[in-house]
Amino acid sequence: MFNTKNLNYKYQDFFLNIGLLLWIAIFNTYNLTSKIWINYASCILALGFCLLPVLVFSFLKATLRNRLSRNRYIAYWSTCFLILLPIFTDIAIYLQIANLDHTVFISTALLATSLEMILIVNQYYQKKVLHIKWVKKIGLENALFVTIVLLALTISIMAVSSLNNPIYQRNGFRLVGFEFNIKALWLNFGTFLGFFSQFLIMYLCGYLLFLINSRLLVSKILKEKGLLIYLLTLSATIAVLYPLLAQLLTLLPINTVFGRSIFVTNPFEPENAFGAFAIMLISLPIVLALQWGKQNNKILYLEKEKSQHELDLLKQQLNPHFFFNTLNNLYALSLQKSDKTPESILQLSELMRYTIYKGQEKSVKLFQEVDYINDYIQLQQIRLQRNLNFEFDKEVTDDGIEIAPLLLIVFVENAFKHGIEPAEGEASLKLSLTANHTVLIFSCENSFDREENNICKGIGIDNLRKRLELLYPDRYTLHITSIHNIFKAELKLRLT
């Protein structure tokens, strides 16, 4: 069944678009002095009309993604953002809703489209990029270090590019202009290296304070000794370091290159201590997030390991259950001295090979699972002494779709064990399989004796529920019903 926590994310994009709409309304209302709430409400309604296609699409996005094929989903997306959004924007401008300027509606449409592109890129990053090994190894600390290097590099390039430019000469000192001049960089490459190394040293001093805060003060002192000892230790650490770092920074030639000192000449100036305190305290939320992320990853790893152990145990229970059923089949055939016994043994060996080898894999091709079900049913029909009305309807767009092994057979086993085998007369079994790249629906419908009370029970169905919860959490529904003498089980899997 779907877990209720899935609702936390189902309407996430819709909520983000609502937030965007409200911020734009706030921006267009904050400078008013009268009828503020009336104007705010009218602005929300006007912008809501402009973004109506986006709001409807984002509200239904999760449902559309689950039910539609990839091409149809792209068609719906294109219709919303490339056709309907411009049309609704033009209508809002033409009607001059809430007397808003046309630029407000255009900006709103562009911002909504930009938000959607950001969400698409983030989704791709979460699914594809984030799981790349070298990306995982970067971590926040290394990412921050790379950012510092790039920042020092960028400022150094702009500083050299704007040298001797009178535009940036102000009141006896020079500014770093937003310039990028390859020729100036080439002619003053030595100056560039000097700027880069000195800017890098400046930023690395702050990075050193961040590392001390991250790896020692927070992870050890705050975690083990509490907030009071952390603050006192933080104060003592800054008292030790800030005069030394301040003295290093004041000795850098770049400190006076721009016409006046970037840092005060007295290293004991309280302003320097305040800067060190600011770096430590501003970085504290980042450090706490880093520590929480490491701890959360460790918890997730342990939960994944525990789930894998549970899944292995369930598979070990599943195989003996199947073995017992099939051995009983062979025993029945041998008692009858049936000519079909050798054929059944050969067919059984193929089933066992699939169970033992394919059953241990994470996924199998759908056609392999279907062939396995057909072989199993054929083996069962050989030993049955009564007619079986059997139907298997398949509507599969791609047989290469992958699913977890030995999921669908559980329904068939259950149907034979509790419905078809105990039947005194004619029995029926109807299977239906519909599958595409996004969803798989499998139903098993069989006749049974109303006096048979164990059709919903047993190791097979119980294990199936547990396996589904481990393999497809929040991505499956399992409905089991019985009407009159017909038992029906339907499984729906969301594959993506």
Buried (B, 14 or more C-beta within 10 A) or exposed (E): EBEEEEEEEBBBBBEBBBEBBBEBBEEBBEEEEEEEEEBBBBBBEBBBBBBBBBBEBBBBBBEBBBBBEEEEBEEBBEEBBEEBBBEBBBBBBEEEBBEBEEEBBBBBBEBBBEBBEEBEEEEEEEEEEEEEEEEEEEEBBEEBBEEBBEEBBEBBBBBBBBBEBEEBEEEEEBBBBEBEBEEBBEEBEEBBEBBBBBBBBBBBBBBEBBBBBBBEBBBEBBEEEEEEEBBEBBEEBBEEBBBEBBBBBBEBEBBBBBEEEEBBEEBEBEEBBEBBBEBBEEBBEBBEEBBEEEEEEEEEEEEEEEBEEBBEEBBEBBBEBBBEBBEEBBEBBEEEEBEEBEBBEEBBEBBBEBBEEBBEEEEBBBBBBBBBBEBBBEBBBBBBEEEBEBEEEEEBEEBEBBBBBBBBBBBBBBBBBBBBBBBEEEBBBBBBBBBBEBBBBBBBBBBBBEEBEEBBEBBBBBBBBBBBBBBBEBBBBBEBEBEEBBBBBBBBBBBE
